[in-house]
C-alpha cells in the first residue's frame, strides 16, 4: 500500500496572491476575478503563463480558454468551499507523478455583485428540493443553523459561545487593512444584531463579497529558485459524505474531519496537533470553527464553545486562528477555502498583515457544501 508520507515536503507553493481588492467589485466579472488573481500569483512567483503546464479550478475549460493555455494536467473538482484545498492535494500527487511540473490553481467569485455567474444549481427535482425545501429551508443560514441547535442541546453550547468566535475573529480583522469589517465588536453586539435563523444573528454569519485568489505549486527541487520563501505541503486529507445537511451522520460533529481528513493530514505530515502553530478554519458561520476544533481533536466534543469564549483563538491566545479576519470579517465570496490557504501562506512567509511570531506550521481546514465535503491541509516553511 502506498504511504502518503512519501509525498511530504515534495511540493511547495511558490506563488500566492489575491485579487487587487476584495469586497464589492461590480466592475469585475467572475472570470476576470480568476484572471486577475492568476496574473498576480504569476507575478508573485516571477513566472509567466508559458511556465504553467497544470491547471486546477472550478472554472475549468472556461478559465484555460480565457488565459489561452493548454495544460497537460487539469482538475475541475467542485465540492464547495473546500475545493481549493483538494486542488492543492491533487496537484501534489500530479507533480510527484510527473504529470506536470508547475500548477496554477485559481478562484474567482462574484458572490456579492453576481457579475458573470452561472447561478445556483438545484431545483425541485434534486434531493434537497424533495426532502428539505418542503420544510421551509431558505438558504445557508436556515440549514447550517440546524446542526448547531443539536450541538447546543447535547453539550450546552450557548449563543454567547458562538458570539465569542465572531469577536475573536474581528480582533484579527482590526489589524488587517484589507478586511471588509474592522470595527471592534463585543459579545453583546453579536447577540443584539439582527436575528437571521436562530441561533444565528447577523454577526454570526459570514460576509457576502467579490474577490479571488490563486496559487502556483511546483516540485521541491525547484522551490528555492523563486523570489518568495517556499511553503511546503506537509499533509493533506479529503473526503465527501452526505449531500443534504439533514443526512449528516451526527448533527453534533464533523464526522469526516474527525475520521478521515484530519488524521490523514497529520499522518502524512508526521506531526501531532501540538506541532501546529497557526490554523485557518473556514468560518461561514461562527459555529463552524467550533466544529473544526472539536473534530480535529484540539479539544474534546463540547469543549469548543468554552475554548473560544476564553479568547484562545484571538491575538495573544494559545492558538491563533483566522488571522486575516476570516469569512466573518475579512471576505467571503461564497467559497472561502482559497482565502484560508492564502492567509496560511502569508503567515508562513512572514508577510501577513497581522503576523504571528514563530509560525512554522499552519493547518487549513474547510467544509464544502452543507458540511458535505471536508478537506485539511498542513503547510510548513521548513
C-alpha positions in Angstrom: 0.0 0.0 0.0 1.3 3.4 -0.9 2.5 5.5 2.0 1.4 9.2 1.6 4.3 10.2 3.8 6.5 9.8 0.7 4.8 12.9 -0.7 5.5 15.1 2.4 7.6 18.1 1.5 7.8 17.1 -2.2 5.8 20.0 -3.5 5.7 23.7 -2.5 3.6 26.7 -3.0 5.8 29.3 -4.7 3.2 31.8 -5.8 0.2 33.1 -3.9 -1.9 36.2 -4.4 -5.4 37.5 -4.2 -7.2 40.0 -6.5 -6.1 43.6 -6.1 -9.2 44.2 -3.9 -11.7 42.0 -2.1 -15.2 43.3 -1.2 -17.7 44.8 -3.5 -16.3 44.7 -7.1 -19.2 45.3 -9.5 -16.9 46.1 -12.4 -15.3 42.6 -12.4 -16.9 39.5 -14.0 -16.3 36.2 -12.3 -13.7 35.2 -15.0 -11.9 38.5 -14.6 -11.5 37.8 -10.9 -10.0 34.4 -11.7 -7.6 36.0 -14.2 -6.6 38.9 -12.0 -5.7 36.6 -9.2 -3.8 34.3 -11.6 -1.6 37.1 -13.0 -1.0 38.4 -9.5 0.2 34.9 -8.4 2.4 34.6 -11.5 4.0 38.0 -10.7 4.5 36.8 -7.1 6.4 33.8 -8.4 8.2 35.6 -11.2 6.6 33.3 -13.8 4.5 33.7 -17.0 1.7 31.6 -18.4 4.3 29.9 -20.6 5.6 28.2 -17.4 2.2 26.7 -16.5 1.5 23.1 -17.6 -1.1 22.2 -15.0 -4.3 23.9 -14.0 -6.9 23.3 -11.3 -10.1 25.3 -10.5 -13.8 25.2 -10.6 -13.8 27.5 -13.7 -12.4 24.6 -15.8 -12.2 25.0 -19.5 -13.6 28.5 -19.3 -10.5 29.6 -17.5 -8.0 27.8 -19.7 -9.7 29.4 -22.7 -9.7 32.8 -21.1 -5.9 32.6 -20.3 -5.0 30.9 -23.6 -3.2 28.0 -22.1 -3.3 24.2 -22.9 -2.2 22.4 -19.7 -1.0 18.8 -19.6 -3.0 18.1 -16.4 -6.3 19.5 -15.2 -8.5 19.2 -12.1 -12.0 20.6 -12.0 -13.1 19.2 -8.6 -16.0 21.2 -7.4 -17.5 20.3 -4.0 -17.9 23.7 -2.5 -15.7 25.9 -0.4 -13.0 23.3 0.3 -12.5 22.6 -3.4 -9.2 24.6 -3.4 -7.7 22.6 -0.6 -8.5 19.5 -2.6 -6.9 21.1 -5.7 -3.7 21.5 -3.7 -3.9 17.8 -2.7 -4.3 16.7 -6.2 -1.6 19.0 -7.6 0.9 17.4 -5.1 0.1 14.0 -6.5 0.2 15.1 -10.1 3.6 16.9 -9.7 5.1 14.0 -7.8 3.9 11.6 -10.6 5.4 13.7 -13.3 2.1 14.6 -15.0 3.1 18.3 -14.9 5.7 20.5 -13.3 4.0 23.8 -12.4 0.4 24.0 -11.4 -1.8 27.1 -11.4 -4.9 27.0 -9.1 -7.4 29.8 -9.4 -10.5 31.0 -7.6 -12.8 34.0 -8.6 -16.3 34.6 -7.4 -18.7 37.5 -7.8 -20.6 36.4 -4.8 -21.8 39.9 -3.9 -22.3 41.6 -7.3 -23.2 38.4 -9.3 -21.5 39.5 -12.5 -20.9 36.7 -15.0 -22.0 34.0 -12.6 -23.9 30.9 -13.6 -26.5 31.0 -10.8 -27.1 28.4 -8.2 -27.7 24.7 -9.1 -30.6 22.8 -7.8 -34.4 22.7 -8.1 -37.4 20.7 -7.1 -36.1 17.6 -8.7 -33.0 17.5 -6.6 -32.7 15.6 -3.3 -32.7 18.9 -1.4 -35.7 20.1 -3.3 -37.6 17.0 -2.4 -36.6 16.3 1.1 -35.6 19.6 2.7 -37.2 22.5 0.8 -40.8 21.4 1.7 -39.8 22.0 5.4 -39.1 25.7 4.9 -35.3 26.0 4.5 -34.3 29.1 2.6 -30.6 29.4 2.0 -27.5 28.5 4.0 -28.4 30.2 7.4 -31.5 28.1 7.8 -29.6 24.9 7.1 -26.3 25.5 8.9 -28.3 26.5 12.0 -29.8 23.0 12.3 -26.6 21.2 13.4 -25.6 23.9 16.0 -29.0 23.6 17.6 -28.3 20.0 18.2 -24.8 20.8 19.5 -26.3 23.2 21.9 -28.9 20.7 23.1 -26.2 18.0 23.6 -23.3 19.9 25.1 -24.7 23.1 26.5 -23.1 25.3 23.9 -24.6 28.8 24.2 -25.2 31.8 22.0 -22.5 33.6 23.9 -20.0 30.9 22.9 -20.9 31.5 19.2 -20.6 35.2 19.6 -17.2 34.8 21.1 -16.0 33.3 17.8 -17.1 36.4 15.9 -15.5 38.7 18.5 -12.1 36.9 18.4 -12.1 36.9 14.6 -12.9 40.6 14.5 -9.9 41.3 16.7 -7.7 39.9 13.9 -9.6 41.8 11.3 -8.9 45.1 13.1 -5.2 44.5 12.3 -5.9 43.8 8.6 -6.3 46.9 6.4 -7.9 44.7 3.6 -10.6 43.4 5.9 -14.1 44.5 5.0 -15.3 44.7 8.6 -12.8 46.2 11.1 -14.8 48.0 13.8 -14.4 46.3 17.2 -17.4 44.3 18.4 -18.4 42.7 21.7 -20.4 39.6 22.6 -23.4 41.8 23.3 -23.1 43.4 19.9 -23.3 40.0 18.3 -26.3 39.0 20.4 -28.1 42.3 19.7 -27.6 42.1 16.0 -30.5 41.1 13.8 -31.7 37.5 14.2 -31.3 35.6 10.9 -32.1 32.0 11.8 -31.9 31.0 15.4 -29.4 30.8 17.0 -27.6 32.7 14.2 -27.6 36.5 14.4 -26.2 38.8 11.6 -22.8 38.9 13.2 -22.7 35.1 13.4 -22.9 35.0 9.6 -20.1 35.4 7.0 -19.8 38.3 4.7 -21.0 38.2 1.1 -18.3 39.6 -1.2 -16.5 39.5 -4.5 -12.9 38.5 -4.9 -10.4 35.8 -5.9 -7.1 34.2 -5.3 -4.6 32.0 -7.0 -1.7 29.6 -6.1 1.3 28.2 -8.0 2.8 24.9 -7.0 6.0 23.2 -8.2 8.4 20.5 -7.1 10.6 20.7 -4.1 13.8 20.7 -6.2 12.7 23.9 -7.9 11.1 25.6 -4.9 14.1 27.6 -3.7 14.6 29.2 -7.2 11.7 31.6 -6.7 11.6 35.1 -5.2 9.5 34.3 -2.2 10.0 31.8 0.6 8.5 28.4 -0.4 5.7 27.0 1.6 5.7 23.2 1.6 2.7 20.9 1.6 3.3 18.6 4.5 0.0 16.8 4.8 -3.4 16.6 3.2 -6.8 14.9 3.6 -10.1 15.0 1.7 -13.5 13.3 1.9 -17.1 13.7 1.0 -20.1 12.4 2.9 -23.8 13.2 2.6 -25.3 15.8 0.2 -28.0 17.3 2.4 -27.4 18.6 5.9 -30.4 16.6 7.1 -28.4 13.5 6.2 -25.5 14.2 8.5 -24.4 11.1 10.3 -24.3 13.1 13.5 -25.5 16.7 13.7 -23.2 17.4 16.5 -19.9 16.5 14.9 -17.9 16.9 11.7 -17.6 13.2 11.1 -15.2 13.2 8.0 -12.9 15.7 9.6 -12.5 13.5 12.7 -12.3 10.1 11.0 -10.6 10.9 7.6 -9.2 14.3 6.7 -7.6 15.4 10.0 -5.9 12.0 10.8 -4.8 11.6 7.1 -3.2 15.1 7.0 -1.4 14.6 10.4 -0.2 11.2 9.5 1.2 12.3 6.2 2.9 15.3 7.8 4.3 13.2 10.6 3.0 15.8 13.1 0.8 16.0 16.1 -1.7 18.7 17.0 0.8 20.1 19.5 3.1 20.9 16.5 0.6 23.2 14.9 1.4 26.9 15.4 -1.4 28.5 13.4 -4.8 27.5 11.9 -7.3 28.7 9.4 -10.8 27.3 9.9 -13.4 28.0 7.3 -16.0 30.2 9.1 -19.1 30.5 7.0 -20.8 30.8 10.4 -19.4 31.3 13.9 -20.1 27.6 14.9 -18.0 26.1 12.0 -14.7 26.8 13.8 -16.1 25.2 16.9 -16.9 22.1 14.9 -13.4 22.1 13.3 -11.6 22.5 16.6 -13.5 19.5 18.1 -13.5 17.2 15.1 -9.7 17.7 14.5 -9.1 16.8 18.2 -7.7 20.1 19.5 -10.4 19.8 22.3 -13.0 17.2 23.2 -16.5 17.3 21.9 -18.5 20.0 23.7 -15.4 21.9 24.8 -15.1 24.1 21.6 -17.5 26.8 22.7 -15.9 27.5 26.1 -12.4 27.3 24.4 -13.3 30.1 22.0 -15.1 32.1 24.8 -11.7 32.2 26.6 -10.3 34.0 23.6 -7.8 31.3 22.9 -8.0 32.0 19.2 -7.7 35.8 19.4 -4.5 37.8 19.3 -2.3 36.7 22.2 -4.2 33.4 22.6 -2.9 29.9 22.7 -3.7 29.0 19.0 -4.0 31.9 16.5 -7.0 31.1 14.2 -8.3 33.0 11.2 -5.7 35.7 11.5 -6.9 37.6 8.3 -10.3 38.2 9.9 -11.9 35.1 8.4 -15.1 34.8 6.4 -16.8 36.6 9.2 -14.9 39.8 8.9 -12.3 39.7 6.1 -14.1 38.4 3.0 -16.3 35.5 1.9 -17.2 35.2 -1.8 -19.3 32.1 -1.4 -16.4 29.5 -1.5 -13.9 30.7 1.1 -11.3 28.0 1.1 -8.8 29.8 -1.2 -8.6 32.8 1.2 -7.8 30.5 4.1 -4.9 29.0 2.2 -3.7 32.5 1.2 -3.5 33.6 4.8 -1.7 30.5 5.8 0.9 31.1 3.1 1.3 34.7 4.2 1.8 33.7 7.8 4.4 31.1 6.8 6.2 33.6 4.7 6.2 36.2 7.5 4.3 38.8 5.5 0.8 38.7 6.9 -0.9 42.0 8.0 -1.4 40.5 11.5 1.7 38.4 11.6 2.1 35.9 14.3 5.7 35.3 15.6 7.4 32.0 15.0 4.8 30.3 12.7 6.4 27.2 11.2 3.3 25.1 10.6 -0.3 26.0 9.6 -3.3 23.8 9.5 -6.0 24.8 7.0 -9.4 23.1 7.3 -12.6 23.7 5.3 -16.0 22.2 4.6 -17.8 22.1 1.2 -21.5 22.3 0.6 -23.7 21.7 3.6 -21.0 20.1 5.8 -20.9 17.7 2.9 -17.2 17.6 1.8 -14.2 18.2 4.1 -10.5 18.9 3.4 -7.5 19.5 5.5 -4.0 20.8 4.6 -0.9 21.1 6.7 1.6 23.6 5.4 5.1 24.4 6.6 8.0 26.7 5.8 10.9 24.4 6.7 
